[in-house]
Amino acid sequence: MDECRLVKPDSTMENEILAYREAMQAAGSSMDGTGTLRNDISVAQWLEDNRRMEDPATLPENMVVAEQFVYVRETDGRIVGMIQFRHILNDYLATYGGHIGYSVRPDERKRGYAKQMLADCLRYCKAFGLERALVTCLVENEGSRRTMLANGGAYECTVHYEPEDKYLERYWFEL
């Protein structure tokens, strides 16, 4: 696995951001941890949405302050993953979504990027001041389960999300 770093996305990354979205859509991936990028919006609008999510004064209703990162490979600048850190948990996030959502580009999976990206984000959460972080995954997402366990996540329970009839596993991380 090549070295990567968490960075806040900006307009200079437009082509990489679009390529990431296209790869995820082509693979039918859920695009967890990408914020509004899963919607058919421009990169400029996505970047604006990210900025609004960071500021309590411009936060959309029923949302929590969140920071959006891309995981950029040092050698070529390719975005191999995206991860979103939510500063606090509302009722929905406390049950189903957690503090962190993430995804890895389909052709970059099974190379250790998710494990390292989550580890980097957990360090960021600790530096932010969190003592614990919650991350969830669908029960059928073996890769995410392994990623969380490899980073010290402690399984708490499985919950049912009725609106989509899905089951999610909850993992806590002591920071």
Rosetta blueprint (number, residue, H / E / L):
1 M L
2 D L
3 E L
4 C E
5 R E
6 L E
7 V E
8 K L
9 P L
10 D L
11 S H
12 T H
13 M H
14 E H
15 N H
16 E H
17 I H
18 L H
19 A H
20 Y H
21 R H
22 E H
23 A H
24 M H
25 Q H
26 A H
27 A L
28 G L
29 S L
30 S L
31 M L
32 D L
33 G L
34 T L
35 G H
36 T H
37 L H
38 R H
39 N L
40 D L
41 I L
42 S L
43 V H
44 A H
45 Q H
46 W H
47 L H
48 E H
49 D H
50 N H
51 R H
52 R H
53 M H
54 E H
55 D L
56 P L
57 A L
58 T L
59 L L
60 P L
61 E L
62 N L
63 M L
64 V L
65 V L
66 A E
67 E E
68 Q E
69 F E
70 V E
71 Y E
72 V E
73 R E
74 E L
75 T L
76 D L
77 G L
78 R L
79 I E
80 V E
81 G E
82 M E
83 I E
84 Q E
85 F E
86 R E
87 H L
88 I L
89 L L
90 N L
91 D H
92 Y H
93 L H
94 A H
95 T H
96 Y H
97 G H
98 G E
99 H L
100 I E
101 G E
102 Y E
103 S E
104 V E
105 R L
106 P H
107 D H
108 E H
109 R L
110 K L
111 R L
112 G L
113 Y H
114 A H
115 K H
116 Q H
117 M H
118 L H
119 A H
120 D H
121 C H
122 L H
123 R H
124 Y H
125 C H
126 K H
127 A H
128 F H
129 G L
130 L L
131 E L
132 R E
133 A E
134 L E
135 V E
136 T E
137 C E
138 L E
139 V L
140 E L
141 N L
142 E H
143 G H
144 S H
145 R H
146 R H
147 T H
148 M H
149 L H
150 A H
151 N L
152 G L
153 G L
154 A E
155 Y E
156 E E
157 C E
158 T E
159 V E
160 H E
161 Y E
162 E H
163 P H
164 E H
165 D L
166 K E
167 Y E
168 L E
169 E E
170 R E
171 Y E
172 W E
173 F E
174 E E
175 L L
